[in-house]
């Protein structure tokens, strides 16, 4: 049965000659592309957004207050499984693909579904979708989720603040709640996160920035967001999401590649395009990857973007009370997106547990609550770790109960947030922290210095 979109302000027939369009998304770039390209375009009618990747983000509406005068009733957001029936029922001419960190093969499977029903399949590029900020922009992107973008962004923020610059961080969108209320979000402290009812996934991105003194902007309407951020900053630092390209036109574009996943530089959309756009490529995690994998990734980068400056970086791990982990039964909690659509079977927490000589890393599947068990079913590549999932109150409670049911001595949490401050559990939680460190020449700091000169921020 087709979802009822009857509250659309337009008739189903295409008598007016306009293109009938559907945007495939995951509550992020889809809204940005609409705002930038289609919101005020009278030649196009967007009949719906579809939603994927993130649980609980469909069955909403893009509100009229954000959709503009052409959409007085807003726009429906429908699960991606309804793609064909939506296109057929509402005579869709064009489908715009607008989410990230999917394999090239997956993209073409989706394209094939669209083409088979007679519609065009469209990818909007950076020039049509990037905003021009009124202050210089340094952007941090990556070829996959979980490469370490935020560690590099935080490292850069410290460097820039030490130089005396007023800095605003703009984060790739994560609007999983009330979209109208989330039009522009500004976070300066943990109380702001609480007031916004941020999910674990949002907190994983925002909280570490707040801990080092950054103000973070995010939300839905990045034209307004960029203007407000520029009003209080000398420079904007774009902290990208997944493997997407920036929403703002960068003066310096830094892209991370991951030698723990060699070959992924060119296997996922839009990560390969992002790598080809890079001014600087950071080969991350060289302290934990094999020399052969590091070399393989470097050779790929040099082959497809020979003009990029190549920088090597490490991700040093700091374990809270490592002596409390040695010989103990340990439950490892990892960053959620890294181990779900990021494709990693484990992350820094598992590595830390091995380094600290844990007696046993306990697989939580046997005690996983239904909300968490569903994640293992959806992402069967996940290893014997617990992804920190909390897109909803029910999922967060499922995470808490799974931790409580695990027969372990200690929990080792590698999620970037203070999990113990968010949920109460019946066993101690120790934290793993990881950051970015330069290794060798050329240094990323020197590259940034050149950009500061070029943009006139320093003489």
C-alpha positions in Angstrom: 0.0 0.0 0.0 1.4 3.4 -0.9 1.9 6.0 1.9 -0.7 8.7 1.8 1.0 11.9 0.6 -2.4 13.6 0.0 -1.4 16.6 2.1 1.0 17.6 -0.6 -0.2 21.0 -2.0 -0.1 19.8 -5.6 -2.3 17.4 -7.6 -0.8 14.0 -8.5 -1.1 14.8 -12.2 1.8 16.5 -13.9 -0.3 18.8 -16.0 1.8 21.8 -15.0 4.9 20.3 -16.7 7.1 20.4 -13.6 9.5 17.6 -12.8 8.2 15.3 -10.0 11.1 14.5 -7.8 11.9 12.2 -4.8 15.0 12.5 -2.6 16.6 9.5 -1.0 18.3 10.3 2.2 19.2 9.5 5.8 18.3 12.8 7.6 21.3 14.9 6.6 22.4 15.7 3.0 18.9 15.0 1.7 17.6 18.0 3.6 20.6 20.1 2.6 20.3 19.3 -1.1 16.6 20.2 -0.9 17.3 23.5 0.8 20.1 24.5 -1.6 18.7 23.3 -5.0 14.9 22.6 -4.8 13.2 24.5 -2.0 12.4 27.6 -4.0 12.5 26.1 -7.4 9.0 26.3 -9.1 10.0 24.0 -11.9 10.3 21.0 -9.5 7.9 19.4 -7.0 9.5 17.2 -4.3 6.9 14.6 -3.4 8.7 12.9 -0.6 12.0 12.1 1.1 12.9 8.5 1.7 14.9 7.4 4.8 17.5 4.7 5.3 20.5 3.8 7.5 19.2 5.4 10.7 16.4 3.8 12.7 13.3 5.8 13.6 13.8 8.7 11.2 11.0 7.9 8.7 7.3 8.5 9.3 8.0 12.2 9.9 7.4 15.3 7.8 9.9 17.9 6.6 8.0 20.8 8.2 6.4 23.6 6.3 8.4 26.1 8.3 11.6 24.8 6.7 10.2 23.6 3.3 9.3 27.1 2.1 6.2 28.7 0.4 5.9 26.0 -2.2 5.2 23.4 0.4 2.7 24.8 2.9 2.0 21.3 4.2 5.6 20.2 4.4 7.0 17.0 2.8 6.5 13.4 3.8 9.5 11.3 5.0 8.9 7.6 4.1 10.9 4.5 4.5 13.2 3.6 1.6 11.4 0.3 1.1 8.5 2.3 -0.4 10.7 3.6 -3.2 9.1 1.9 -6.2 5.5 2.3 -5.2 6.1 6.0 -4.4 7.6 6.6 -7.8 4.9 4.8 -9.6 2.0 6.3 -7.7 3.2 9.9 -7.8 4.6 9.8 -11.3 8.2 10.6 -10.2 10.5 11.7 -13.0 13.7 12.1 -11.0 15.2 10.5 -7.9 18.1 12.2 -6.2 20.4 10.0 -4.1 21.6 12.0 -1.1 23.2 9.9 1.6 26.7 8.6 2.2 29.0 5.7 3.1 27.5 3.1 0.8 29.4 0.9 -1.6 29.5 1.8 -5.3 27.7 -1.4 -5.9 24.9 -0.5 -3.5 24.5 2.9 -5.2 24.1 1.2 -8.6 21.6 -1.3 -7.2 19.5 1.6 -6.0 20.0 3.3 -9.3 18.8 0.2 -11.1 15.6 0.1 -9.0 15.0 3.7 -10.1 15.8 3.2 -13.7 13.6 0.1 -13.9 10.5 2.2 -13.2 11.5 4.8 -15.8 12.9 7.7 -13.6 16.2 9.5 -13.8 18.8 8.7 -11.0 20.7 11.8 -10.0 23.7 12.7 -7.8 24.1 16.4 -7.0 27.7 17.5 -6.9 29.7 19.8 -4.7 29.4 23.0 -6.8 25.6 22.9 -6.7 25.4 22.1 -3.0 28.3 23.9 -1.3 27.7 27.1 0.6 30.2 30.0 0.5 31.0 31.2 4.0 32.0 34.7 4.8 35.0 33.5 6.8 37.7 30.9 5.8 36.8 27.3 6.1 38.9 24.3 6.9 37.1 21.0 6.2 37.8 17.5 7.5 36.4 14.6 5.6 37.2 10.9 5.2 36.8 8.0 2.8 34.8 6.0 5.4 33.0 6.4 8.7 35.4 5.8 11.6 38.7 7.0 10.0 39.2 9.5 12.8 37.8 12.8 11.4 36.7 14.2 14.7 40.1 13.6 16.4 41.8 15.5 13.6 39.2 18.3 13.8 39.7 18.6 17.6 43.5 18.6 17.1 43.1 21.4 14.6 40.8 23.4 16.9 43.4 23.3 19.6 46.1 24.5 17.2 43.9 27.3 15.9 42.8 28.5 19.3 46.4 28.6 20.5 47.0 31.0 17.6 44.3 33.2 19.1 41.5 32.6 16.5 37.9 32.6 17.4 36.7 29.3 16.1 33.3 27.7 15.3 32.9 24.0 14.5 30.1 23.1 12.1 29.2 19.5 12.2 27.6 17.5 9.5 23.8 17.1 10.3 22.3 14.6 12.6 18.7 15.8 12.9 16.9 12.8 14.3 14.2 14.6 16.3 11.9 17.5 15.8 13.2 19.1 12.6 11.7 22.5 13.1 13.3 22.8 16.5 16.6 21.5 15.1 16.8 24.1 12.3 19.8 25.7 13.9 21.5 24.1 16.9 24.3 25.7 18.9 26.1 23.7 21.6 28.4 25.3 24.1 28.1 22.9 27.1 26.6 19.6 28.2 23.4 21.3 29.3 22.8 22.3 25.7 23.0 18.7 24.7 20.5 17.7 27.5 18.1 20.5 26.5 18.2 19.3 22.9 17.5 15.7 23.9 20.6 14.6 21.9 20.9 10.9 21.1 24.1 8.9 21.9 25.1 9.2 18.3 24.8 13.0 18.4 26.6 13.2 21.7 29.5 11.1 20.3 30.1 13.9 17.8 29.4 17.0 19.9 30.5 16.2 23.4 34.3 15.7 22.7 34.3 19.1 21.0 32.7 20.8 24.0 35.2 19.1 26.3 38.1 20.9 24.6 36.3 24.3 24.5 34.7 24.3 21.1 31.3 25.7 20.2 29.5 23.4 17.8 26.8 24.2 15.3 24.6 21.7 13.6 21.0 21.3 12.5 19.0 21.3 9.3 19.3 24.7 7.5 23.0 25.2 6.8 22.6 28.5 5.1 21.4 30.0 8.4 23.9 27.9 10.4 26.9 29.1 8.4 25.8 32.7 8.8 25.4 32.4 12.5 28.7 30.6 13.0 30.6 33.1 10.9 29.1 36.0 13.0 31.0 34.7 16.0 34.2 33.3 14.4 37.3 34.2 12.5 37.3 30.7 11.0 35.0 27.8 10.5 36.1 24.2 11.0 33.9 21.7 9.2 33.7 18.3 10.9 32.3 16.0 8.3 30.0 13.1 8.8 30.3 9.6 7.3 32.3 10.0 4.1 30.4 12.9 2.7 31.9 16.0 1.1 31.5 19.3 2.9 28.4 21.5 2.8 30.7 24.6 2.9 33.3 25.4 0.2 36.6 24.8 2.0 39.8 26.9 1.8 41.6 23.7 2.9 40.1 20.3 2.5 41.7 17.5 4.6 40.6 13.9 3.9 41.5 10.9 6.0 42.2 7.4 4.7 42.3 4.3 6.9 45.0 1.6 6.5 43.0 -0.7 8.7 40.6 -0.9 5.7 42.9 -0.9 2.7 41.0 -0.7 -0.6 38.1 1.3 0.9 39.6 4.5 -0.5 37.9 3.7 -3.8 35.0 1.3 -2.8 32.4 3.6 -1.3 30.3 6.6 -2.3 31.1 9.5 -2.0 34.4 8.6 -0.3 36.2 8.1 -3.6 35.0 11.5 -4.8 36.0 13.1 -1.5 39.5 11.6 -1.8 39.9 13.0 -5.4 38.9 16.4 -4.1 41.4 16.5 -1.2 44.1 19.1 -0.7 45.7 17.1 2.1 45.3 13.4 2.7 46.0 12.1 6.2 46.9 8.4 6.4 45.5 7.8 9.8 46.2 5.0 12.4 49.7 4.2 11.0 50.7 3.3 14.6 48.3 0.3 14.6 48.2 -0.7 10.9 50.6 -3.0 9.2 53.4 -1.4 7.1 52.1 -3.3 4.0 48.6 -1.9 4.4 49.9 1.6 5.0 51.9 1.4 1.8 49.0 0.0 -0.1 46.8 3.0 0.9 49.6 5.5 0.1 50.0 4.0 -3.4 46.3 4.3 -4.0 46.2 7.9 -2.9 49.2 8.8 -5.0 47.6 7.1 -8.1 44.3 8.9 -7.9 45.2 12.3 -6.3 48.9 12.8 -6.9 48.6 16.5 -6.2 47.5 16.1 -2.6 49.9 16.6 0.2 50.3 13.3 2.1 50.5 13.4 5.9 50.9 10.4 8.3 49.1 10.4 11.6 48.7 8.2 14.6 45.7 7.5 16.9 47.3 7.1 20.4 45.1 5.3 22.8 44.8 6.3 26.5 43.2 3.7 28.8 41.7 4.7 32.1 43.1 2.5 34.9 44.6 -0.2 32.7 45.5 -2.2 35.8 41.8 -2.7 36.4 41.4 -4.5 33.1 44.3 -6.9 33.2 43.1 -10.5 33.5 39.5 -9.4 33.9 36.4 -10.3 32.0 35.7 -7.2 29.9 32.7 -5.9 27.9 33.9 -3.6 25.2 31.7 -0.8 24.0 32.5 0.8 20.7 31.4 4.0 18.8 28.1 3.1 17.2 28.4 4.4 13.6 31.9 3.1 13.2 30.8 -0.4 13.8 27.5 -0.2 12.0 27.4 1.5 8.6 31.2 2.2 9.1 31.7 -1.5 8.6 34.3 -2.0 11.3 34.0 -5.3 13.3 35.6 -3.5 16.3 37.4 -0.2 17.1 39.7 1.4 19.7 38.0 -0.3 22.6 38.9 -3.8 21.5 42.4 -2.8 20.7 42.7 -1.2 24.1 41.4 -4.3 25.9 44.1 -6.4 24.1 46.8 -3.9 25.0 45.7 -3.9 28.7 45.8 -7.7 28.7 42.2 -8.4 29.4 41.6 -11.9 30.6 38.6 -12.3 28.3 36.6 -10.1 26.0 33.0 -11.2 26.5 30.7 -11.3 23.5 27.4 -9.6 24.5 25.2 -11.2 21.9 23.8 -13.9 24.2 22.4 -11.2 26.6 21.5 -8.5 24.1 18.1 -7.0 24.5 15.9 -7.0 21.4 16.7 -3.4 20.5 20.4 -4.3 20.5 20.0 -7.8 19.0 18.4 -6.2 16.0 21.6 -4.3 15.4 23.7 -7.5 15.3 21.2 -8.9 12.8 21.3 -5.9 10.6 25.1 -5.6 10.8 26.4 -9.2 11.1 30.1 -8.1 10.6 30.2 -6.7 14.1 32.6 -8.6 16.3 32.5 -9.4 20.0 31.8 -5.8 21.0 28.8 -3.8 22.0 28.0 -0.8 19.7 26.9 2.2 21.7 23.4 2.6 20.1 20.9 5.1 21.4 18.9 6.7 18.6 15.8 6.4 20.8 14.9 6.1 24.4 14.0 2.4 23.9 17.3 1.7 22.2 19.2 3.4 25.0 17.4 1.4 27.6 18.2 -1.7 25.6 21.8 -0.8 25.7 21.7 -0.2 29.5 20.0 -3.5 30.2 22.4 -5.4 27.9 25.3 -4.0 29.9 23.6 -4.9 33.2 23.0 -8.5 32.0 26.6 -9.1 30.8 28.6 -11.4 33.1 31.7 -9.3 33.2 34.0 -7.6 35.8 34.4 -4.3 34.0 33.1 -2.3 31.0 35.6 -0.7 28.7 33.9 2.1 26.8 35.5 3.6 23.7 32.5 5.7 22.7 33.7 9.4 22.8 31.0 10.3 25.4 30.9 9.9 29.1 28.5 6.9 29.0 28.4 6.6 32.8 27.0 10.1 33.0 24.1 9.2 30.7 23.0 5.8 32.0 23.3 4.0 35.3 24.6 0.4 35.2 25.6 -2.2 37.7 29.3 -2.5 36.9 32.2 -0.1 36.6 32.7 1.7 33.3 36.3 2.7 32.3 37.0 4.9 29.4 39.3 4.7 26.4 40.3 7.9 24.8 42.0 8.3 21.5 43.3 11.4 19.7 45.4 12.4 16.7 49.2 12.8 16.5 51.4 13.9 13.6 54.1 11.5 12.5 57.0 12.7 10.4 57.1 15.3 7.6 55.3 17.1 6.2 53.4 18.2 9.3 49.7 19.1 9.1 50.4 22.1 11.3 52.7 23.6 8.6 50.0 23.0 5.9 47.4 24.8 8.0 49.9 27.7 8.6 50.2 28.2 4.8 46.4 28.4 4.5 46.2 31.0 7.3 48.7 33.1 5.4 46.8 32.6 2.1 43.5 33.7 3.5 44.9 36.7 5.3 44.2 35.5 8.8 47.9 35.9 9.6 50.4 38.2 7.9 
